[in-house]
Amino acid sequence: MSESRSADPVTPVAVEPPGAPIGFVEFVLLIAALMALTALGIDSMLPALPAIGEALNASPAARPFVVTAFLIGFGVAQLVHGPLADRYGRRRVLVVALVIYIIANAASAVAGSFLLLMVARVCAGAAIAATRVATVALVRDCYHGRAMAQVMSIAFMVFMVVPILAPAFGELVLLFGNWRLIFWTIAGLSTLVLIWFAVRMPETLAPEAQLPISPSRIWSGWRETATDRLSLGYTLAATALMAALYGYLNSIQPIMAVTFGREKLLALIFATTSVTMAAANLLNSRIVMRLGTRLISHSAVSILIAVSALHFALIALGIESLVTFAVLQAITMACFGLATSNFSAMAMERMGGIAGTASSVQGFTSVTIGSIIGAGIGQAFDGTAGPLVLGFLTAGIAAFGVVFVTERGRMFRPL
């Protein structure tokens, strides 16, 4: 892997990023709002799936494609948004993407067939993918290293609260109208975020840093992202952990319904784990400037491995209970939150010159590969939480091994 940028992965970049162009609190809240639109577009659909299926004559088996279509567009389009953000700037790409997202939600609201709804959902996912790519590039324009990890931790904290509230948001909207009103409401909220962003956020990509769009330049950016030791290593480590997260999303419903027979507690258990992830990111934002991204993330993965091993042992011994599952899974998800927010910052540490392209490659890799492996974890459900916990244990060991190689054995360093 290339060492062209630095022989030492912790050597600071030559030019210190300038910091946020607006107030720090507003900057973080705006980034979080942009990222939250993705979760809102996914999770608020869940309560409306039966009504959508009945209205558009979709079978129960086809209804989950309302979510899947969105994710397909979201995953693939990241490779497109990156080069665009490096050529035309973060602001222009995000503004255009938000406009398309609003139009796509409006099209979803008036769709007369399930096929047209699927097309609109793919377009919506493809558009909002810009908030994954361009916002990370935007943050990298302003910060790097620990400071970037601090910003991303706070933004992720807000972002992770949205999946808790989004289903309730969907149910609340359904009290005042049918499923089409959910799409209209998302379009309205997206319009407010668009206005906020357009009025307050200037362009963060310097004109001299703009990169041309050409096959050779894009390939060069992809190659640099995939061969830089930090970028590749921490992207693969994050992908392993994301696979476990997607496995959790695919497994939690049957675990609650079949393993424990307490399906009505699904929302509570799901909320508990999301809260612990959010709390972990808040903690990270408070301590990362003092302890550093490496010490925190490497320690978090180590704890994740230990807790998952203990959890799997309890399952193997037949003494698993809903309480032990909830407690140990909450600790595991907190470790996940501490690790992934720092992994993202370290993967971008030497990618400042091609932040948009690098973010798109890293995002595409973690979302696409992670979701495929996560689907496999979900399909392995055997009536117990064993496959899920084994998935987290395997992912933790894989992530630790990749990081060990990436850091050449120099783990847990505060600097």
QUIKA-V119188 format. One record per helix or strand of 3 or more residues. SS is the DSSP state (helix for helix, strand for strand). FROM is the first residue (numbers start at 0). TO is the last residue. If there is no record, write none. Layout:
ss->{SS;SS}
from->{FROM;FROM}
to->{TO;TO}
This chain:
ss->{helix;helix;helix;helix;helix;helix;helix;helix;helix;helix;helix;helix;helix;helix;helix;helix;helix}
from->{23;45;59;64;89;113;129;144;179;206;214;228;262;292;321;351;385}
to->{42;54;62;87;109;127;141;173;199;208;226;258;290;315;346;378;405}
